[in-house]
Amino acid sequence: MQRREVEFTEHGYLVLRAEVAQEFFPFDVLVALRRGPELWLLPTRGAAAGGLILKQRNLRGDRSVLVRETLDDVVPLGIRPAFWDDANGALRVALVASHA
């Protein structure tokens, strides 16, 4: 299991580095679900399948998506760890800062 990092901004966006977005969300669309202390991001197969559209944030290719509503306007700020869960087909993002 390779650990990743994502960033939550003060405006309620989740920012994914270009490499993470390309690897796990090649169609630039995802579904975001809150599951306890985590945010699960599940890829879909294009905009026609529904979901949230990842927007290009910079020339490097980083992507962002508004998740504020999914998190009931309680968005953690800053960098959070994430990992790909093969069994569930989701990028799982910690919503609480780890103390490790």
C-alpha positions as CSV (number, residue, x, y, z in Angstrom):
1,M,0.0,0.0,0.0
2,Q,1.6,3.2,-1.2
3,R,0.8,6.3,0.9
4,R,-0.3,9.5,-0.9
5,E,-1.1,13.0,0.2
6,V,-3.9,15.3,-0.7
7,E,-4.6,18.9,0.4
8,F,-7.8,20.5,1.6
9,T,-8.0,24.3,1.0
10,E,-9.9,26.9,3.1
11,H,-12.5,27.2,0.3
12,G,-13.5,23.6,0.5
13,Y,-11.5,22.1,-2.4
14,L,-9.5,18.9,-2.4
15,V,-6.3,19.2,-4.4
16,L,-4.8,16.1,-6.0
17,R,-1.3,16.1,-7.4
18,A,-1.2,15.4,-11.2
19,E,0.3,11.9,-10.7
20,V,-2.4,10.8,-8.3
21,A,-5.2,12.2,-10.5
22,Q,-3.8,10.5,-13.6
23,E,-3.3,7.2,-11.9
24,F,-6.6,6.8,-10.1
25,F,-9.0,9.2,-11.9
26,P,-8.0,9.1,-15.6
27,F,-11.4,10.4,-16.7
28,D,-11.3,13.4,-14.3
29,V,-14.5,12.4,-12.7
30,L,-15.2,11.0,-9.2
31,V,-17.8,10.3,-6.6
32,A,-16.9,11.6,-3.0
33,L,-18.5,9.9,0.0
34,R,-17.9,10.5,3.7
35,R,-17.3,7.2,5.5
36,G,-16.6,7.9,9.2
37,P,-13.2,9.5,9.7
38,E,-12.5,9.2,5.9
39,L,-13.4,10.7,2.6
40,W,-13.7,8.0,-0.1
41,L,-13.0,9.1,-3.7
42,L,-14.3,6.6,-6.3
43,P,-13.5,7.0,-10.0
44,T,-16.2,6.9,-12.6
45,R,-16.0,6.4,-16.3
46,G,-16.5,9.9,-17.6
47,A,-18.9,12.8,-17.0
48,A,-21.9,10.8,-18.5
49,A,-21.6,8.5,-15.5
50,G,-22.2,11.4,-13.1
51,G,-20.0,12.6,-10.3
52,L,-17.8,15.5,-9.5
53,I,-15.5,16.8,-12.3
54,L,-11.8,17.3,-11.5
55,K,-10.6,20.7,-12.7
56,Q,-7.1,21.4,-13.8
57,R,-5.5,23.7,-11.2
58,N,-2.2,24.6,-12.8
59,L,0.2,23.9,-15.7
60,R,1.7,21.0,-13.8
61,G,-1.6,19.2,-14.1
62,D,-2.7,19.1,-10.5
63,R,-6.5,18.8,-10.1
64,S,-9.0,20.1,-7.7
65,V,-12.6,19.3,-6.8
66,L,-15.1,21.0,-4.5
67,V,-15.9,18.7,-1.6
68,R,-17.2,21.2,0.9
69,E,-20.8,20.0,0.6
70,T,-19.9,16.4,0.8
71,L,-18.3,17.2,4.2
72,D,-21.2,19.3,5.4
73,D,-19.1,22.5,5.3
74,V,-16.6,21.0,7.9
75,V,-13.5,20.8,5.8
76,P,-10.1,20.0,7.4
77,L,-7.4,22.3,6.3
78,G,-4.0,21.3,5.0
79,I,-2.3,18.1,3.9
80,R,-3.9,14.7,4.8
81,P,-2.7,11.2,4.1
82,A,-4.5,9.0,1.6
83,F,-4.1,5.5,0.2
84,W,-5.6,3.4,-2.6
85,D,-7.9,0.7,-1.4
86,D,-7.9,-2.0,-4.1
87,A,-10.8,-4.0,-2.5
88,N,-13.2,-1.0,-2.6
89,G,-11.7,0.8,-5.6
90,A,-11.4,4.0,-3.7
91,L,-8.8,6.6,-2.7
92,R,-9.3,6.8,1.0
93,V,-8.4,10.2,2.6
94,A,-8.0,10.7,6.3
95,L,-10.2,13.6,7.6
96,V,-8.5,13.8,11.0
97,A,-4.8,14.6,11.4
98,S,-2.8,11.7,12.5
99,H,-0.6,12.0,15.6
100,A,2.0,9.5,14.4
